[in-house]
């Protein structure tokens, strides 16, 4: 499973989400494949960020979101974003096992973005 965090970023800023992969025994592992998608809290894909392959693969990776990934449209004070990560891995219990995780973060509207 991936590390789950709750963070806030200012509109048009940059947020770096660190993701660590573990097997069912909580042992760090390098996945066979991994991808991420970015959604708003209604389940709409943000900035065409759907099934973005993670490369290179490692037991810990950094996903960098900025620009249109962190944009607030309209007059809301802030908006929630959901980074959805899915991966496959091998372990002593099997091959091509799957894992998923969601990371929730908020994008805060700024004076510049209003």
Biopython code that builds the backbone (N, CA, C, O; Angstrom):
import numpy as np
from Bio.PDB.StructureBuilder import StructureBuilder

atoms = [
    (1, "UNK", "N", (0.831, -1.180, 0.000)),
    (1, "UNK", "CA", (0.000, 0.000, 0.000)),
    (1, "UNK", "C", (0.870, 1.236, 0.000)),
    (1, "UNK", "O", (2.031, 1.187, 0.407)),
    (2, "UNK", "N", (0.325, 2.325, -0.446)),
    (2, "UNK", "CA", (1.069, 3.582, -0.556)),
    (2, "UNK", "C", (0.892, 4.414, 0.711)),
    (2, "UNK", "O", (-0.048, 4.217, 1.481)),
    (3, "UNK", "N", (1.807, 5.333, 0.902)),
    (3, "UNK", "CA", (1.685, 6.276, 2.008)),
    (3, "UNK", "C", (0.521, 7.209, 1.720)),
    (3, "UNK", "O", (0.374, 7.698, 0.600)),
    (4, "UNK", "N", (-0.300, 7.454, 2.723)),
    (4, "UNK", "CA", (-1.468, 8.305, 2.568)),
    (4, "UNK", "C", (-1.231, 9.585, 3.348)),
    (4, "UNK", "O", (-0.885, 9.532, 4.528)),
    (5, "UNK", "N", (-1.413, 10.744, 2.707)),
    (5, "UNK", "CA", (-1.188, 12.018, 3.372)),
    (5, "UNK", "C", (-2.340, 12.968, 3.124)),
    (5, "UNK", "O", (-3.154, 12.760, 2.224)),
    (6, "UNK", "N", (-2.399, 14.007, 3.930)),
    (6, "UNK", "CA", (-3.373, 15.080, 3.734)),
    (6, "UNK", "C", (-2.567, 16.369, 3.672)),
    (6, "UNK", "O", (-1.899, 16.720, 4.644)),
    (7, "UNK", "N", (-2.613, 17.074, 2.561)),
    (7, "UNK", "CA", (-1.795, 18.268, 2.373)),
    (7, "UNK", "C", (-2.618, 19.352, 1.687)),
    (7, "UNK", "O", (-3.687, 19.085, 1.137)),
    (8, "UNK", "N", (-2.101, 20.584, 1.729)),
    (8, "UNK", "CA", (-2.717, 21.714, 1.040)),
    (8, "UNK", "C", (-1.654, 22.406, 0.206)),
    (8, "UNK", "O", (-0.514, 22.563, 0.644)),
    (9, "UNK", "N", (-2.030, 22.820, -0.997)),
    (9, "UNK", "CA", (-1.140, 23.564, -1.882)),
    (9, "UNK", "C", (-1.889, 24.804, -2.352)),
    (9, "UNK", "O", (-3.100, 24.759, -2.570)),
    (10, "UNK", "N", (-1.171, 25.908, -2.506)),
    (10, "UNK", "CA", (-1.786, 27.110, -3.062)),
    (10, "UNK", "C", (-2.034, 26.921, -4.547)),
    (10, "UNK", "O", (-1.296, 26.212, -5.231)),
    (11, "UNK", "N", (-3.093, 27.572, -5.039)),
    (11, "UNK", "CA", (-3.430, 27.505, -6.458)),
    (11, "UNK", "C", (-2.216, 27.863, -7.310)),
    (11, "UNK", "O", (-1.473, 28.790, -6.988)),
    (12, "UNK", "N", (-2.024, 27.129, -8.386)),
    (12, "UNK", "CA", (-0.912, 27.292, -9.323)),
    (12, "UNK", "C", (0.446, 26.974, -8.692)),
    (12, "UNK", "O", (1.487, 27.231, -9.297)),
    (13, "UNK", "N", (0.435, 26.416, -7.482)),
    (13, "UNK", "CA", (1.681, 26.027, -6.832)),
    (13, "UNK", "C", (2.091, 24.632, -7.250)),
    (13, "UNK", "O", (1.566, 24.073, -8.213)),
    (14, "UNK", "N", (3.032, 24.084, -6.515)),
    (14, "UNK", "CA", (3.543, 22.740, -6.773)),
    (14, "UNK", "C", (3.423, 21.916, -5.505)),
    (14, "UNK", "O", (3.734, 22.386, -4.411)),
    (15, "UNK", "N", (2.971, 20.690, -5.666)),
    (15, "UNK", "CA", (2.923, 19.740, -4.557)),
    (15, "UNK", "C", (3.627, 18.467, -5.020)),
    (15, "UNK", "O", (3.421, 17.992, -6.137)),
    (16, "UNK", "N", (4.451, 17.936, -4.145)),
    (16, "UNK", "CA", (5.158, 16.689, -4.445)),
    (16, "UNK", "C", (4.642, 15.638, -3.484)),
    (16, "UNK", "O", (4.767, 15.774, -2.267)),
    (17, "UNK", "N", (4.067, 14.598, -4.038)),
    (17, "UNK", "CA", (3.519, 13.502, -3.244)),
    (17, "UNK", "C", (4.523, 12.354, -3.295)),
    (17, "UNK", "O", (4.824, 11.830, -4.367)),
    (18, "UNK", "N", (5.036, 11.970, -2.132)),
    (18, "UNK", "CA", (5.937, 10.823, -2.032)),
    (18, "UNK", "C", (5.101, 9.565, -1.842)),
    (18, "UNK", "O", (4.256, 9.504, -0.950)),
    (19, "UNK", "N", (5.336, 8.575, -2.673)),
    (19, "UNK", "CA", (4.579, 7.325, -2.627)),
    (19, "UNK", "C", (5.557, 6.182, -2.386)),
    (19, "UNK", "O", (6.517, 6.002, -3.136)),
    (20, "UNK", "N", (5.304, 5.415, -1.337)),
    (20, "UNK", "CA", (6.129, 4.244, -1.030)),
    (20, "UNK", "C", (5.280, 2.995, -1.229)),
    (20, "UNK", "O", (4.127, 2.946, -0.800)),
    (21, "UNK", "N", (5.845, 1.998, -1.873)),
    (21, "UNK", "CA", (5.134, 0.758, -2.169)),
    (21, "UNK", "C", (5.574, -0.346, -1.213)),
    (21, "UNK", "O", (6.763, -0.511, -0.939)),
    (22, "UNK", "N", (4.589, -1.106, -0.707)),
    (22, "UNK", "CA", (4.840, -2.210, 0.219)),
    (22, "UNK", "C", (4.018, -3.413, -0.201)),
    (22, "UNK", "O", (2.947, -3.271, -0.791)),
    (23, "UNK", "N", (4.527, -4.599, 0.110)),
    (23, "UNK", "CA", (3.737, -5.806, -0.150)),
    (23, "UNK", "C", (2.803, -6.059, 1.027)),
    (23, "UNK", "O", (2.698, -5.238, 1.939)),
    (24, "UNK", "N", (2.128, -7.202, 0.997)),
    (24, "UNK", "CA", (1.133, -7.513, 2.040)),
    (24, "UNK", "C", (1.764, -7.717, 3.421)),
    (24, "UNK", "O", (1.056, -7.685, 4.428)),
    (25, "UNK", "N", (3.085, -7.928, 3.484)),
    (25, "UNK", "CA", (3.788, -8.073, 4.758)),
    (25, "UNK", "C", (4.439, -6.762, 5.213)),
    (25, "UNK", "O", (5.241, -6.749, 6.147)),
    (26, "UNK", "N", (4.083, -5.653, 4.537)),
    (26, "UNK", "CA", (4.645, -4.331, 4.837)),
    (26, "UNK", "C", (6.147, -4.249, 4.560)),
    (26, "UNK", "O", (6.863, -3.474, 5.194)),
    (27, "UNK", "N", (6.610, -5.053, 3.609)),
    (27, "UNK", "CA", (7.998, -5.012, 3.164)),
    (27, "UNK", "C", (8.044, -4.148, 1.904)),
    (27, "UNK", "O", (7.254, -4.347, 0.982)),
    (28, "UNK", "N", (8.973, -3.187, 1.869)),
    (28, "UNK", "CA", (9.098, -2.324, 0.696)),
    (28, "UNK", "C", (9.319, -3.170, -0.554)),
    (28, "UNK", "O", (10.060, -4.152, -0.527)),
    (29, "UNK", "N", (8.673, -2.782, -1.643)),
    (29, "UNK", "CA", (8.824, -3.530, -2.895)),
    (29, "UNK", "C", (8.812, -2.574, -4.072)),
    (29, "UNK", "O", (8.271, -1.471, -3.999)),
    (30, "UNK", "N", (9.414, -3.019, -5.146)),
    (30, "UNK", "CA", (9.369, -2.278, -6.402)),
    (30, "UNK", "C", (8.251, -2.896, -7.235)),
    (30, "UNK", "O", (8.302, -4.086, -7.547)),
    (31, "UNK", "N", (7.249, -2.112, -7.596)),
    (31, "UNK", "CA", (6.135, -2.687, -8.355)),
    (31, "UNK", "C", (6.560, -3.096, -9.766)),
    (31, "UNK", "O", (7.543, -2.589, -10.306)),
    (32, "UNK", "N", (5.812, -4.008, -10.339)),
    (32, "UNK", "CA", (6.018, -4.418, -11.729)),
    (32, "UNK", "C", (5.509, -3.331, -12.681)),
    (32, "UNK", "O", (6.082, -3.107, -13.747)),
    (33, "UNK", "N", (4.438, -2.668, -12.283)),
    (33, "UNK", "CA", (3.890, -1.545, -13.040)),
    (33, "UNK", "C", (3.155, -0.647, -12.054)),
    (33, "UNK", "O", (2.705, -1.101, -11.002)),
    (34, "UNK", "N", (3.039, 0.629, -12.404)),
    (34, "UNK", "CA", (2.329, 1.576, -11.549)),
    (34, "UNK", "C", (1.882, 2.761, -12.384)),
    (34, "UNK", "O", (2.559, 3.158, -13.332)),
    (35, "UNK", "N", (0.730, 3.328, -12.023)),
    (35, "UNK", "CA", (0.193, 4.497, -12.720)),
    (35, "UNK", "C", (-0.634, 5.315, -11.746)),
    (35, "UNK", "O", (-1.044, 4.824, -10.695)),
    (36, "UNK", "N", (-0.875, 6.572, -12.108)),
    (36, "UNK", "CA", (-1.702, 7.430, -11.269)),
    (36, "UNK", "C", (-2.673, 8.229, -12.122)),
    (36, "UNK", "O", (-2.461, 8.440, -13.316)),
    (37, "UNK", "N", (-3.750, 8.667, -11.469)),
    (37, "UNK", "CA", (-4.752, 9.523, -12.088)),
    (37, "UNK", "C", (-5.105, 10.615, -11.090)),
    (37, "UNK", "O", (-4.990, 10.416, -9.881)),
    (38, "UNK", "N", (-5.534, 11.772, -11.595)),
    (38, "UNK", "CA", (-5.895, 12.899, -10.749)),
    (38, "UNK", "C", (-7.359, 13.248, -10.969)),
    (38, "UNK", "O", (-7.786, 13.473, -12.101)),
    (39, "UNK", "N", (-8.140, 13.294, -9.867)),
    (39, "UNK", "CA", (-9.572, 13.545, -9.924)),
    (39, "UNK", "C", (-9.954, 14.721, -9.034)),
    (39, "UNK", "O", (-9.241, 15.054, -8.088)),
    (40, "UNK", "N", (-11.096, 15.349, -9.351)),
    (40, "UNK", "CA", (-11.696, 16.253, -8.388)),
    (40, "UNK", "C", (-12.598, 15.417, -7.485)),
    (40, "UNK", "O", (-12.702, 14.204, -7.669)),
    (41, "UNK", "N", (-13.248, 16.050, -6.516)),
    (41, "UNK", "CA", (-14.056, 15.270, -5.576)),
    (41, "UNK", "C", (-15.363, 14.764, -6.171)),
    (41, "UNK", "O", (-16.119, 14.077, -5.484)),
    (42, "UNK", "N", (-15.653, 15.089, -7.443)),
    (42, "UNK", "CA", (-16.806, 14.535, -8.155)),
    (42, "UNK", "C", (-16.424, 13.374, -9.058)),
    (42, "UNK", "O", (-17.276, 12.800, -9.735)),
    (43, "UNK", "N", (-15.136, 13.029, -9.067)),
    (43, "UNK", "CA", (-14.678, 11.919, -9.892)),
    (43, "UNK", "C", (-14.315, 12.295, -11.312)),
    (43, "UNK", "O", (-14.130, 11.418, -12.155)),
    (44, "UNK", "N", (-14.211, 13.590, -11.592)),
    (44, "UNK", "CA", (-13.837, 14.068, -12.918)),
    (44, "UNK", "C", (-12.314, 14.142, -13.025)),
    (44, "UNK", "O", (-11.644, 14.658, -12.130)),
    (45, "UNK", "N", (-11.782, 13.625, -14.122)),
    (45, "UNK", "CA", (-10.331, 13.686, -14.357)),
    (45, "UNK", "C", (-9.906, 15.144, -14.489)),
    (45, "UNK", "O", (-10.565, 15.933, -15.166)),
    (46, "UNK", "N", (-8.809, 15.491, -13.842)),
    (46, "UNK", "CA", (-8.258, 16.841, -13.887)),
    (46, "UNK", "C", (-7.065, 16.868, -14.842)),
    (46, "UNK", "O", (-6.188, 16.007, -14.776)),
    (47, "UNK", "N", (-7.041, 17.865, -15.728)),
    (47, "UNK", "CA", (-5.888, 18.143, -16.581)),
    (47, "UNK", "C", (-5.445, 16.926, -17.413)),
    (47, "UNK", "O", (-4.252, 16.733, -17.649)),
    (48, "UNK", "N", (-6.399, 16.122, -17.845)),
    (48, "UNK", "CA", (-6.121, 14.924, -18.659)),
    (48, "UNK", "C", (-5.145, 13.968, -17.981)),
    (48, "UNK", "O", (-4.431, 13.230, -18.661)),
    (49, "UNK", "N", (-5.104, 13.971, -16.653)),
    (49, "UNK", "CA", (-4.167, 13.127, -15.896)),
    (49, "UNK", "C", (-4.834, 11.791, -15.558)),
    (49, "UNK", "O", (-5.275, 11.573, -14.430)),
    (50, "UNK", "N", (-4.900, 10.912, -16.541)),
    (50, "UNK", "CA", (-5.513, 9.605, -16.371)),
    (50, "UNK", "C", (-4.522, 8.512, -16.741)),
    (50, "UNK", "O", (-3.954, 8.529, -17.833)),
    (51, "UNK", "N", (-4.315, 7.569, -15.844)),
    (51, "UNK", "CA", (-3.423, 6.426, -16.070)),
    (51, "UNK", "C", (-2.024, 6.862, -16.520)),
    (51, "UNK", "O", (-1.491, 6.341, -17.500)),
    (52, "UNK", "N", (-1.443, 7.809, -15.805)),
    (52, "UNK", "CA", (-0.095, 8.291, -16.097)),
    (52, "UNK", "C", (0.898, 7.255, -15.557)),
    (52, "UNK", "O", (0.941, 6.998, -14.354)),
    (53, "UNK", "N", (1.680, 6.674, -16.440)),
    (53, "UNK", "CA", (2.635, 5.637, -16.030)),
    (53, "UNK", "C", (3.723, 6.243, -15.139)),
    (53, "UNK", "O", (4.221, 7.338, -15.400)),
    (54, "UNK", "N", (4.075, 5.512, -14.090)),
    (54, "UNK", "CA", (5.170, 5.918, -13.212)),
    (54, "UNK", "C", (6.446, 5.266, -13.725)),
    (54, "UNK", "O", (6.538, 4.045, -13.848)),
    (55, "UNK", "N", (7.426, 6.113, -14.020)),
    (55, "UNK", "CA", (8.692, 5.610, -14.550)),
    (55, "UNK", "C", (9.791, 6.597, -14.183)),
    (55, "UNK", "O", (9.604, 7.802, -14.351)),
    (56, "UNK", "N", (10.902, 6.138, -13.700)),
    (56, "UNK", "CA", (11.241, 4.733, -13.456)),
    (56, "UNK", "C", (10.561, 4.236, -12.180)),
    (56, "UNK", "O", (10.212, 5.018, -11.295)),
    (57, "UNK", "N", (10.386, 2.932, -12.112)),
    (57, "UNK", "CA", (9.777, 2.312, -10.938)),
    (57, "UNK", "C", (10.815, 2.142, -9.837)),
    (57, "UNK", "O", (11.975, 1.826, -10.104)),
    (58, "UNK", "N", (10.387, 2.353, -8.606)),
    (58, "UNK", "CA", (11.247, 2.195, -7.433)),
    (58, "UNK", "C", (10.341, 1.927, -6.240)),
    (58, "UNK", "O", (9.121, 2.041, -6.354)),
    (59, "UNK", "N", (10.923, 1.570, -5.094)),
    (59, "UNK", "CA", (10.071, 1.326, -3.928)),
    (59, "UNK", "C", (9.482, 2.627, -3.371)),
    (59, "UNK", "O", (8.482, 2.597, -2.654)),
    (60, "UNK", "N", (10.101, 3.766, -3.698)),
    (60, "UNK", "CA", (9.554, 5.084, -3.367)),
    (60, "UNK", "C", (9.691, 5.974, -4.595)),
    (60, "UNK", "O", (10.756, 6.042, -5.208)),
    (61, "UNK", "N", (8.604, 6.655, -4.947)),
    (61, "UNK", "CA", (8.619, 7.564, -6.090)),
    (61, "UNK", "C", (8.028, 8.908, -5.669)),
    (61, "UNK", "O", (7.349, 9.011, -4.648)),
    (62, "UNK", "N", (8.295, 9.923, -6.466)),
    (62, "UNK", "CA", (7.785, 11.264, -6.211)),
    (62, "UNK", "C", (6.891, 11.652, -7.376)),
    (62, "UNK", "O", (7.325, 11.626, -8.528)),
    (63, "UNK", "N", (5.652, 12.010, -7.088)),
    (63, "UNK", "CA", (4.733, 12.480, -8.111)),
    (63, "UNK", "C", (4.616, 13.992, -7.942)),
    (63, "UNK", "O", (4.208, 14.477, -6.887)),
    (64, "UNK", "N", (4.976, 14.728, -8.988)),
    (64, "UNK", "CA", (4.988, 16.188, -8.947)),
    (64, "UNK", "C", (3.747, 16.703, -9.669)),
    (64, "UNK", "O", (3.520, 16.391, -10.838)),
    (65, "UNK", "N", (2.950, 17.495, -8.957)),
    (65, "UNK", "CA", (1.750, 18.115, -9.523)),
    (65, "UNK", "C", (1.913, 19.626, -9.447)),
    (65, "UNK", "O", (2.306, 20.160, -8.410)),
    (66, "UNK", "N", (1.610, 20.321, -10.553)),
    (66, "UNK", "CA", (1.731, 21.778, -10.558)),
    (66, "UNK", "C", (0.897, 22.342, -11.693)),
    (66, "UNK", "O", (0.274, 21.594, -12.447)),
    (67, "UNK", "N", (0.888, 23.663, -11.812)),
    (67, "UNK", "CA", (0.164, 24.317, -12.905)),
    (67, "UNK", "C", (-1.311, 23.970, -12.911)),
    (67, "UNK", "O", (-1.995, 24.139, -11.901)),
    (68, "UNK", "N", (-1.810, 23.482, -14.050)),
    (68, "UNK", "CA", (-3.233, 23.171, -14.176)),
    (68, "UNK", "C", (-3.677, 22.023, -13.279)),
    (68, "UNK", "O", (-4.876, 21.851, -13.059)),
    (69, "UNK", "N", (-2.735, 21.229, -12.752)),
    (69, "UNK", "CA", (-3.092, 20.193, -11.776)),
    (69, "UNK", "C", (-3.609, 20.832, -10.493)),
    (69, "UNK", "O", (-4.413, 20.240, -9.774)),
    (70, "UNK", "N", (-3.139, 22.046, -10.212)),
    (70, "UNK", "CA", (-3.432, 22.742, -8.953)),
    (70, "UNK", "C", (-4.133, 24.063, -9.244)),
    (70, "UNK", "O", (-3.670, 25.128, -8.835)),
    (71, "UNK", "N", (-5.227, 23.984, -9.937)),
    (71, "UNK", "CA", (-5.965, 25.180, -10.329)),
    (71, "UNK", "C", (-7.343, 25.161, -9.696)),
    (71, "UNK", "O", (-7.986, 24.114, -9.619)),
    (72, "UNK", "N", (-7.800, 26.339, -9.238)),
    (72, "UNK", "CA", (-9.149, 26.499, -8.694)),
    (72, "UNK", "C", (-9.929, 27.368, -9.666)),
    (72, "UNK", "O", (-9.587, 28.531, -9.883)),
    (73, "UNK", "N", (-10.961, 26.811, -10.241)),
    (73, "UNK", "CA", (-11.818, 27.580, -11.141)),
    (73, "UNK", "C", (-13.038, 28.045, -10.359)),
    (73, "UNK", "O", (-13.638, 27.273, -9.611)),
    (74, "UNK", "N", (-13.395, 29.293, -10.534)),
    (74, "UNK", "CA", (-14.551, 29.831, -9.822)),
    (74, "UNK", "C", (-14.135, 30.482, -8.515)),
    (74, "UNK", "O", (-12.971, 30.835, -8.321)),
    (75, "UNK", "N", (-15.101, 30.635, -7.625)),
    (75, "UNK", "CA", (-14.876, 31.406, -6.402)),
    (75, "UNK", "C", (-14.701, 30.548, -5.152)),
    (75, "UNK", "O", (-14.702, 31.082, -4.043)),
    (76, "UNK", "N", (-14.556, 29.281, -5.298)),
    (76, "UNK", "CA", (-14.396, 28.418, -4.116)),
    (76, "UNK", "C", (-13.126, 28.796, -3.367)),
    (76, "UNK", "O", (-12.123, 29.168, -3.976)),
    (77, "UNK", "N", (-13.175, 28.696, -2.036)),
    (77, "UNK", "CA", (-11.987, 28.961, -1.215)),
    (77, "UNK", "C", (-10.919, 27.905, -1.443)),
    (77, "UNK", "O", (-9.725, 28.205, -1.461)),
    (78, "UNK", "N", (-11.360, 26.670, -1.615)),
    (78, "UNK", "CA", (-10.432, 25.577, -1.882)),
    (78, "UNK", "C", (-11.207, 24.430, -2.520)),
    (78, "UNK", "O", (-12.432, 24.351, -2.417)),
    (79, "UNK", "N", (-10.475, 23.556, -3.172)),
    (79, "UNK", "CA", (-11.053, 22.374, -3.802)),
    (79, "UNK", "C", (-10.224, 21.162, -3.436)),
    (79, "UNK", "O", (-9.000, 21.240, -3.330)),
    (80, "UNK", "N", (-10.892, 20.053, -3.247)),
    (80, "UNK", "CA", (-10.174, 18.808, -2.981)),
    (80, "UNK", "C", (-9.768, 18.148, -4.284)),
    (80, "UNK", "O", (-10.491, 18.204, -5.279)),
    (81, "UNK", "N", (-8.603, 17.522, -4.264)),
    (81, "UNK", "CA", (-8.112, 16.713, -5.369)),
    (81, "UNK", "C", (-7.792, 15.330, -4.820)),
    (81, "UNK", "O", (-7.397, 15.185, -3.663)),
    (82, "UNK", "N", (-7.965, 14.327, -5.653)),
    (82, "UNK", "CA", (-7.677, 12.955, -5.264)),
    (82, "UNK", "C", (-6.666, 12.389, -6.250)),
    (82, "UNK", "O", (-6.929, 12.296, -7.449)),
    (83, "UNK", "N", (-5.512, 12.014, -5.727)),
    (83, "UNK", "CA", (-4.497, 11.331, -6.516)),
    (83, "UNK", "C", (-4.714, 9.837, -6.287)),
    (83, "UNK", "O", (-4.552, 9.344, -5.171)),
    (84, "UNK", "N", (-5.081, 9.125, -7.343)),
    (84, "UNK", "CA", (-5.351, 7.690, -7.251)),
    (84, "UNK", "C", (-4.174, 6.941, -7.857)),
    (84, "UNK", "O", (-3.803, 7.174, -9.007)),
    (85, "UNK", "N", (-3.592, 6.043, -7.076)),
    (85, "UNK", "CA", (-2.426, 5.279, -7.514)),
    (85, "UNK", "C", (-2.805, 3.807, -7.563)),
    (85, "UNK", "O", (-3.433, 3.291, -6.638)),
    (86, "UNK", "N", (-2.426, 3.132, -8.642)),
    (86, "UNK", "CA", (-2.639, 1.686, -8.726)),
    (86, "UNK", "C", (-1.369, 1.037, -9.256)),
    (86, "UNK", "O", (-0.664, 1.607, -10.089)),
    (87, "UNK", "N", (-1.087, -0.167, -8.760)),
    (87, "UNK", "CA", (0.143, -0.847, -9.137)),
    (87, "UNK", "C", (-0.037, -2.351, -9.052)),
    (87, "UNK", "O", (-0.975, -2.847, -8.428)),
    (88, "UNK", "N", (0.886, -3.075, -9.698)),
    (88, "UNK", "CA", (0.952, -4.533, -9.574)),
    (88, "UNK", "C", (2.330, -4.881, -9.033)),
    (88, "UNK", "O", (3.311, -4.182, -9.286)),
    (89, "UNK", "N", (2.381, -5.981, -8.279)),
    (89, "UNK", "CA", (3.646, -6.411, -7.692)),
    (89, "UNK", "C", (3.644, -7.928, -7.541)),
    (89, "UNK", "O", (2.597, -8.572, -7.602)),
    (90, "UNK", "N", (4.821, -8.476, -7.348)),
    (90, "UNK", "CA", (4.991, -9.904, -7.102)),
    (90, "UNK", "C", (5.469, -10.095, -5.670)),
    (90, "UNK", "O", (6.202, -9.263, -5.135)),
    (91, "UNK", "N", (5.049, -11.200, -5.052)),
    (91, "UNK", "CA", (5.505, -11.531, -3.700)),
    (91, "UNK", "C", (5.504, -13.048, -3.551)),
    (91, "UNK", "O", (5.230, -13.775, -4.507)),
    (92, "UNK", "N", (5.808, -13.511, -2.367)),
    (92, "UNK", "CA", (5.793, -14.951, -2.119)),
    (92, "UNK", "C", (4.374, -15.518, -2.192)),
    (92, "UNK", "O", (4.207, -16.735, -2.280)),
    (93, "UNK", "N", (3.360, -14.667, -2.158)),
    (93, "UNK", "CA", (1.970, -15.116, -2.219)),
    (93, "UNK", "C", (1.388, -15.120, -3.625)),
    (93, "UNK", "O", (0.262, -15.573, -3.827)),
    (94, "UNK", "N", (2.148, -14.617, -4.604)),
    (94, "UNK", "CA", (1.625, -14.638, -5.960)),
    (94, "UNK", "C", (2.268, -13.601, -6.851)),
    (94, "UNK", "O", (3.077, -12.780, -6.417)),
    (95, "UNK", "N", (1.882, -13.664, -8.112)),
    (95, "UNK", "CA", (2.376, -12.723, -9.115)),
    (95, "UNK", "C", (1.243, -11.824, -9.577)),
    (95, "UNK", "O", (0.072, -12.202, -9.524)),
    (96, "UNK", "N", (1.601, -10.639, -10.026)),
    (96, "UNK", "CA", (0.635, -9.664, -10.531)),
    (96, "UNK", "C", (-0.468, -9.346, -9.524)),
    (96, "UNK", "O", (-1.632, -9.187, -9.892)),
    (97, "UNK", "N", (-0.085, -9.255, -8.245)),
    (97, "UNK", "CA", (-1.021, -8.816, -7.218)),
    (97, "UNK", "C", (-1.234, -7.321, -7.387)),
    (97, "UNK", "O", (-0.339, -6.617, -7.854)),
    (98, "UNK", "N", (-2.407, -6.829, -7.012)),
    (98, "UNK", "CA", (-2.718, -5.415, -7.239)),
    (98, "UNK", "C", (-2.810, -4.643, -5.931)),
    (98, "UNK", "O", (-3.157, -5.182, -4.880)),
    (99, "UNK", "N", (-2.491, -3.377, -6.037)),
    (99, "UNK", "CA", (-2.644, -2.456, -4.921)),
    (99, "UNK", "C", (-3.205, -1.147, -5.426)),
    (99, "UNK", "O", (-2.963, -0.751, -6.566)),
    (100, "UNK", "N", (-3.963, -0.472, -4.564)),
    (100, "UNK", "CA", (-4.497, 0.843, -4.891)),
    (100, "UNK", "C", (-4.433, 1.720, -3.651)),
    (100, "UNK", "O", (-4.447, 1.230, -2.522)),
    (101, "UNK", "N", (-4.364, 3.004, -3.880)),
    (101, "UNK", "CA", (-4.383, 3.960, -2.773)),
    (101, "UNK", "C", (-4.847, 5.303, -3.299)),
    (101, "UNK", "O", (-4.642, 5.633, -4.467)),
    (102, "UNK", "N", (-5.475, 6.073, -2.425)),
    (102, "UNK", "CA", (-5.886, 7.427, -2.752)),
    (102, "UNK", "C", (-5.169, 8.388, -1.823)),
    (102, "UNK", "O", (-5.020, 8.120, -0.631)),
    (103, "UNK", "N", (-4.725, 9.507, -2.374)),
    (103, "UNK", "CA", (-4.128, 10.573, -1.586)),
    (103, "UNK", "C", (-4.990, 11.809, -1.789)),
    (103, "UNK", "O", (-5.146, 12.296, -2.909)),
    (104, "UNK", "N", (-5.538, 12.301, -0.709)),
    (104, "UNK", "CA", (-6.408, 13.469, -0.754)),
    (104, "UNK", "C", (-5.598, 14.711, -0.408)),
    (104, "UNK", "O", (-4.880, 14.730, 0.591)),
    (105, "UNK", "N", (-5.715, 15.754, -1.240)),
    (105, "UNK", "CA", (-5.092, 17.027, -0.913)),
    (105, "UNK", "C", (-6.008, 18.149, -1.368)),
    (105, "UNK", "O", (-6.887, 17.946, -2.206)),
    (106, "UNK", "N", (-5.799, 19.330, -0.811)),
    (106, "UNK", "CA", (-6.618, 20.491, -1.140)),
    (106, "UNK", "C", (-5.807, 21.511, -1.902)),
    (106, "UNK", "O", (-4.609, 21.676, -1.674)),
    (107, "UNK", "N", (-6.492, 22.205, -2.827)),
    (107, "UNK", "CA", (-5.887, 23.319, -3.540)),
    (107, "UNK", "C", (-6.603, 24.582, -3.025)),
    (107, "UNK", "O", (-7.817, 24.726, -3.166)),
    (108, "UNK", "N", (-5.825, 25.481, -2.432)),
    (108, "UNK", "CA", (-6.351, 26.705, -1.836)),
    (108, "UNK", "C", (-6.366, 27.828, -2.859)),
    (108, "UNK", "O", (-5.362, 28.090, -3.521)),
    (109, "UNK", "N", (-7.514, 28.491, -2.986)),
    (109, "UNK", "CA", (-7.640, 29.633, -3.880)),
    (109, "UNK", "C", (-6.785, 30.781, -3.337)),
    (109, "UNK", "O", (-6.763, 31.029, -2.131)),
    (110, "UNK", "N", (-6.097, 31.462, -4.215)),
    (110, "UNK", "CA", (-5.273, 32.599, -3.813)),
    (110, "UNK", "C", (-5.815, 33.885, -4.429)),
    (110, "UNK", "O", (-6.649, 33.837, -5.333)),
    (111, "UNK", "N", (-5.357, 35.011, -3.953)),
    (111, "UNK", "CA", (-5.804, 36.303, -4.494)),
    (111, "UNK", "C", (-5.507, 36.373, -5.983)),
    (111, "UNK", "O", (-6.330, 36.855, -6.762)),
    (112, "UNK", "N", (-4.335, 35.896, -6.382)),
    (112, "UNK", "CA", (-3.943, 35.901, -7.797)),
    (112, "UNK", "C", (-4.904, 35.070, -8.629)),
    (112, "UNK", "O", (-5.244, 35.438, -9.753)),
    (113, "UNK", "N", (-5.347, 33.927, -8.063)),
    (113, "UNK", "CA", (-6.198, 33.009, -8.819)),
    (113, "UNK", "C", (-7.669, 33.417, -8.841)),
    (113, "UNK", "O", (-8.449, 32.868, -9.618)),
    (114, "UNK", "N", (-8.054, 34.366, -8.003)),
    (114, "UNK", "CA", (-9.481, 34.751, -7.907)),
    (114, "UNK", "C", (-9.941, 35.524, -9.120)),
    (114, "UNK", "O", (-11.104, 35.918, -9.197)),
]
sb = StructureBuilder()
sb.init_structure("model")
sb.init_model(0)
sb.init_chain("A")
sb.init_seg("    ")
for serial, (resi, resn, name, xyz) in enumerate(atoms, 1):
    if name == "N":
        sb.init_residue(resn, " ", resi, " ")
    sb.init_atom(name, np.array(xyz, "f"), 0.0, 1.0, " ", f" {name:<3s}", serial, name[0])
structure = sb.get_structure()
